[in-house]
Amino acid sequence: MLLINCPHCGARDEAEFSCGGEAHIARPLADNAISDQQFADYLFWRHNPKGVFLERWRHGAGCRKWFNAVRDTVTDEIIEIYDMGTMPKSKLGKQAYAENWRRASAAEKAAQPAKAKGKK
């Protein structure tokens, strides 16, 4: 069994948590048009590496709060736990973020606010 260190409650058994899947998926903004295929890629494709992975977790049987974790999918080692809305601080976490295919996707670019029309 995996022990997960909840940033709010401390170390708890894995059974108290649920994994929310891949972390740092940027949602395209409505005013930034992308193709149906690009939207399907955003919606359905998930990164599933053998190695270091960024995940969202929820402490369902405790504080019920969400947090992110950097976890090695081969060894199940949790390398880092960090708050939602922040970026990983560990070298491996930063590397996993940078190497994720989503960083170059159309959906990631469409998640940025559109430049104001008529302004230079």
C-alpha positions in Angstrom: 0.0 0.0 0.0 1.2 3.5 -0.8 1.5 6.2 1.9 0.5 9.6 0.5 1.5 12.7 2.5 -1.5 15.0 2.3 -0.3 18.6 2.5 -3.2 19.4 4.8 -3.5 16.2 6.9 -0.2 14.5 6.9 0.7 10.9 5.8 -2.3 8.7 5.1 -3.0 5.4 3.5 -3.6 5.4 -0.3 -7.2 4.1 0.2 -8.2 7.5 1.5 -7.3 9.2 -1.8 -8.5 9.2 -5.3 -6.4 10.0 -8.3 -7.8 12.7 -10.6 -5.5 11.9 -13.5 -3.1 14.1 -15.4 -2.2 17.5 -13.9 -1.7 20.8 -15.7 -4.2 20.3 -18.6 -5.0 23.7 -19.8 -8.5 24.3 -21.0 -8.9 26.2 -24.3 -10.7 29.5 -23.9 -14.0 29.9 -25.8 -12.8 33.0 -27.7 -9.8 31.0 -29.1 -11.0 28.8 -31.9 -9.4 25.4 -32.4 -10.4 22.6 -34.8 -12.6 19.7 -33.8 -9.6 17.4 -34.0 -7.5 19.6 -31.8 -10.3 19.8 -29.2 -10.7 16.0 -29.3 -7.0 15.7 -28.6 -7.4 18.0 -25.6 -10.4 16.1 -24.4 -9.4 12.5 -24.8 -5.6 12.1 -25.2 -3.8 11.6 -21.9 -0.1 11.4 -21.3 0.8 8.0 -19.9 4.5 7.8 -19.5 6.6 5.1 -17.9 8.5 7.2 -15.4 7.9 10.6 -13.8 4.3 11.8 -14.2 2.4 14.8 -12.8 -1.0 13.9 -11.3 -3.9 15.4 -9.4 -5.0 13.7 -6.2 -8.0 14.3 -3.8 -8.1 13.4 -0.2 -11.6 12.1 -0.3 -11.7 10.4 3.1 -10.0 13.3 4.9 -9.9 17.0 4.2 -11.4 16.5 0.7 -8.9 18.9 -0.8 -7.1 18.5 -4.2 -3.4 18.7 -4.6 -0.8 17.7 -7.3 1.9 15.1 -7.0 5.0 14.2 -9.0 5.1 10.4 -9.0 7.3 7.8 -10.7 4.9 5.3 -12.3 7.6 2.6 -12.3 8.4 2.6 -8.6 5.3 4.4 -7.3 7.6 6.8 -5.4 6.0 10.2 -4.8 8.8 12.6 -5.5 6.9 15.9 -4.6 3.5 17.1 -3.5 2.5 20.6 -4.3 -0.6 22.8 -4.2 -3.1 23.1 -7.1 -2.5 26.1 -9.2 1.3 26.0 -8.6 4.1 24.4 -10.5 6.4 21.6 -9.4 9.6 22.7 -7.7 11.7 19.5 -8.0 14.0 19.1 -11.0 12.2 15.9 -12.0 8.8 17.6 -11.8 9.9 20.6 -13.9 11.4 18.2 -16.5 8.2 16.1 -16.6 6.2 19.3 -17.1 8.4 20.6 -19.9 8.6 17.3 -21.8 4.8 16.7 -21.8 3.4 16.7 -25.3 0.6 19.2 -24.2 3.1 22.1 -23.9 3.2 22.3 -27.8 -0.5 21.4 -28.4 -3.1 23.7 -30.0 -5.3 23.5 -26.9 -2.4 24.7 -24.7 -1.9 27.7 -26.9 -5.7 28.3 -27.0 -5.7 28.4 -23.2 -3.9 31.7 -23.4 -6.0 34.9 -23.6 -6.3 36.1 -27.2 -4.4 39.3 -28.0 -6.6 42.4 -28.0 -7.8 43.2 -31.5 -6.4 46.4 -32.9 -3.6 46.8 -30.4 0.0 46.5 -31.3 
